[in-house]
Amino acid sequence: MGKSSINYQAHFEGAIARLRAESRYRVFANLERDAARFPTALWRPDGSANEPREVTIWCSNDYLGMGGHEVVRAAAKEAIERHGVGAGGTRNISGTHHPIVQLEEELANLHGKDAALVFTSGWISNLASLSTIAELLPDCLILSDALNHNSMIEGIRRSGCEKKLWRHNDVEHLEELLIAAGPDRAKLIAFESLYSMDGDIAPVAKIVELARKYNALTYVDEVHAVGMYGDHGGGICEREGLMDSIDIIEGTLAKGFGGLGGYIAANAAIIDAVRSYAPSFIFTTSLPPAVVAGARAAVRHLKESSIERARHQHMAVLTKHALRAAGLPIMHNVSHIVPLMVGDAELCKAASDLLLTRHDIYIQPINYPTVDIGTERLRITPTPRHTEEHVAELVEALVDVWKTLGLTFIEPKVIPLRPLRPIVDESDVDAQCGYVEIKKAAE
Ligand SMILES: *Cc1c(COP(=O)(O)O)cnc(C)c1O
């Protein structure tokens, strides 16, 4: 036998070189979050040896700042003291601890379902649930919105079932596909309630109506809506009074709820089936008690308190107003996401770099494959903990970056994208948002 001539290293280096050539080589920002001062954080340029710099984060998915909320921190701390750090096993073998059972009850109640099942992440919850649910149905056809998240696509692929894409949010196209499938075929409609890159919202009522008409199951990813929409944080489906009409609601504990983990809520038979058949649920250690207790505290808090949701929407609207008034090309939508279009990978990266190095503002560039080529953007996520002053700094910095890089402005306009909601007295908001401690710490 001759000596093998495969150059393994060259393949990896080549793969990386291709990404660099397309300006989509990813550079992670080394951040040190500060629970008390979020969205302020420390950033270490080029590795941990450098002096840290204070920056304002404008792209966090800790949408409500719950990761640092005092009730969440207290619950997690208490759970560590009582139960220790690890879960001790998989769900089947000694890892079903009491806090995770309580969390599942809380989530089932949040969505008005029989039961819920918690996974190690939202990504895994989509992978495990979509693949298992579809696989257990005979010859299931999965009808998937064209812009569904990678975790849904992976779950669908793993099911081995036939998939048909419907044009994004196009219910007429969905109906055509439902008709073509015929009445005798099992059909699963998979979509998101709020798409996080454009910030647009699905026509849930119409989808539900079609599902009923053609006897299809519905699976909705509410990852970017739970905690943030609905009177109790149940998401877009709660807001629209449609939770009962959806078969499977999937969510994350890592965005609006500020922690880690994912879940589905559904009827007892579906939950029992996924629990019993999904390898990515069965063969992995369950989330630890402290993470679960923190998430449960966040869910419980946001069931009762709407102050974070009100302030979140207020800051999103305010940010959109301010950017639009400065002629910055934001994409219109009716959600909390503020996408600012650049349209070129290299310029998007350059804008992000300049914001960070010149203005101490951190907004990660969003490039392909997260969004289409030519629609590269800065995705801005205001939180209840951003202030009016932060917004003013952001606008000034963006205008400077836009001018420096010669990016396109649009005609400045002061148009009410949506009426500003009346906001309660600021000091009130601080007190009720659990920020009191922050102020004390800052003084
Ligand atoms: C982030 C995200 C997920 C994954 O959730 P994690 O808890 O972060 O793993 C799932 N679906 C959508 C639409 C997402 O944006």
Ligand as a Chemical Component Dictionary entry (heavy atoms), coordinates in Angstrom:
data_LIG
# 
_chem_comp.id                   LIG 
_chem_comp.type                 NON-POLYMER 
_chem_comp.pdbx_formal_charge   0 
_chem_comp.three_letter_code    LIG 
# 
loop_
_chem_comp_atom.comp_id 
_chem_comp_atom.atom_id 
_chem_comp_atom.alt_atom_id 
_chem_comp_atom.type_symbol 
_chem_comp_atom.charge 
_chem_comp_atom.model_Cartn_x 
_chem_comp_atom.model_Cartn_y 
_chem_comp_atom.model_Cartn_z 
_chem_comp_atom.pdbx_ordinal 
LIG C1 C1 C 0 -32.414 31.238 18.736 1  
LIG C2 C2 C 0 -33.463 30.444 18.030 2  
LIG C3 C3 C 0 -33.719 29.115 18.365 3  
LIG C4 C4 C 0 -32.814 28.367 19.284 4  
LIG O1 O1 O 0 -33.007 28.708 20.606 5  
LIG P1 P1 P 0 -31.797 28.550 21.638 6  
LIG O2 O2 O 0 -32.484 28.465 22.940 7  
LIG O3 O3 O 0 -30.930 29.730 21.456 8  
LIG O4 O4 O 0 -31.085 27.279 21.273 9  
LIG C5 C5 C 0 -34.807 28.493 17.818 10 
LIG N1 N1 N 0 -35.616 29.117 16.945 11 
LIG C6 C6 C 0 -35.379 30.386 16.562 12 
LIG C7 C7 C 0 -36.291 31.025 15.587 13 
LIG C8 C8 C 0 -34.288 31.080 17.071 14 
LIG O5 O5 O 0 -34.020 32.321 16.655 15 
# 
loop_
_chem_comp_bond.comp_id 
_chem_comp_bond.atom_id_1 
_chem_comp_bond.atom_id_2 
_chem_comp_bond.value_order 
_chem_comp_bond.pdbx_ordinal 
LIG C1 C2 SING 1  
LIG C2 C3 SING 2  
LIG C2 C8 DOUB 3  
LIG C3 C4 SING 4  
LIG C3 C5 DOUB 5  
LIG C4 O1 SING 6  
LIG O1 P1 SING 7  
LIG P1 O2 DOUB 8  
LIG P1 O3 SING 9  
LIG P1 O4 SING 10 
LIG C5 N1 SING 11 
LIG N1 C6 DOUB 12 
LIG C6 C7 SING 13 
LIG C6 C8 SING 14 
LIG C8 O5 SING 15 
# 
